[in-house]
Amino acid sequence: MPSDPRTPAGCLVVQGALACGDAAGSVRKEIGARRAAAKAALRRRLQRAKREDDLPKNADPAELAHYVMTVLHGMAVQGADGANQDQLRRVADIALRAWPKR
């Protein structure tokens, strides 16, 4: 869990790009590419879910993927800032309530 005191706080893919200076441009580029790849993979999976009628017809897989990644990245920042598991779970619950219904 992100808030486990035995593990580093936050997420390298989110925090790493924020901590990189100009001299680490290649690191920033690589981390950005990994974030983009994760978002693209999620978008493809949501497109499949829509084709299989697991999402409503008016759902936009690209927008949903962007939303999910934004929530996850925000949760990673909150975890690095000391949010506990209950606080992060409440954020996830709110995000799920916003999810489109079939």
N, C-alpha and C positions, 0 to 999 in steps of 0.2 A: 504494500500500500504506500502511496506517496507520503503519508504522514508517519510512517514507521520510524521510530527514533534510531533504529539500527542501520538504516540506509540513508544515503545522501538525500537531502531535500530537493524537490523539484524534478525537472526533466532536462537532460542534457540538450535535447533537440530544441527545446524552448529557451532555456536559460543560456545555453552555449552561445547562441547568436547574439543575445543581448550583451554578453560579457566580452565578446570579441572586439578588439580594436581594429584600426585600419590595416595594421600589419598582418592580421590574420584573415585577410579577404578570402583566401581559398577555403578556410574552415567555415566561414560564414556562408559561402556559396554552397559548400557540401551540405551543411545543415539545412539550408533553404531547400535544396534539391530533395533531401529526405522528407522534409515536411510536405513539399509539393507531391511527392510520390505517394505518401500516405493518404493525402487528401484525394488524389486521383483514384487510388485503389478503393477508397470508401465510396467515391462517386460511382465507380463501376458496379460495386456491390449494391448500391441503392438503385441503380438503373435496373439491375437484375430483379431486385425486389419489386420494383414497379411493374416490370414485365410479367412477374408472377402474381400480380395483384396483392402483394403484401403491403403496398403503399397505395394511397388514393390516386386516382387518375390525374388530379391537379397538383400532385406533389412534384417538386423540382429537385431531382437528385443532386444537381450541382449546388443549389442553394442549401440543401440539407447537409451536404458534406461540409460546406463552408461553415455552417452553423455548428455542427458537431465538433469540428476541429477548433473553432474559436472557443467553445465551452471547455474542451479538453485543455487547450493551452492556458486558458484562464485558471482552470483548476490546478494546473502544474505550478503556476506562479503563486497561487494561494497556498498550495502545499509547501512551497519553498519558504513562504512567509510565515509558516507555522500553523496553518489551518489543520484541525484534527479530522479524523475520519468521519465523525458525525456531521461536521460542517460541510465537508466535501460531498457527503452522501445527500445532504439537503439540496445542494446545488444540482446534483444529478437528478434528484426527484423533480425539481422545478423544470429542468431541461426536458425531462420525459413528459411532463404535463403539456409542454409546448409542441410535442411531436404530433404530426398530422394523423388524424384518425381515419380508418377505412370506413 
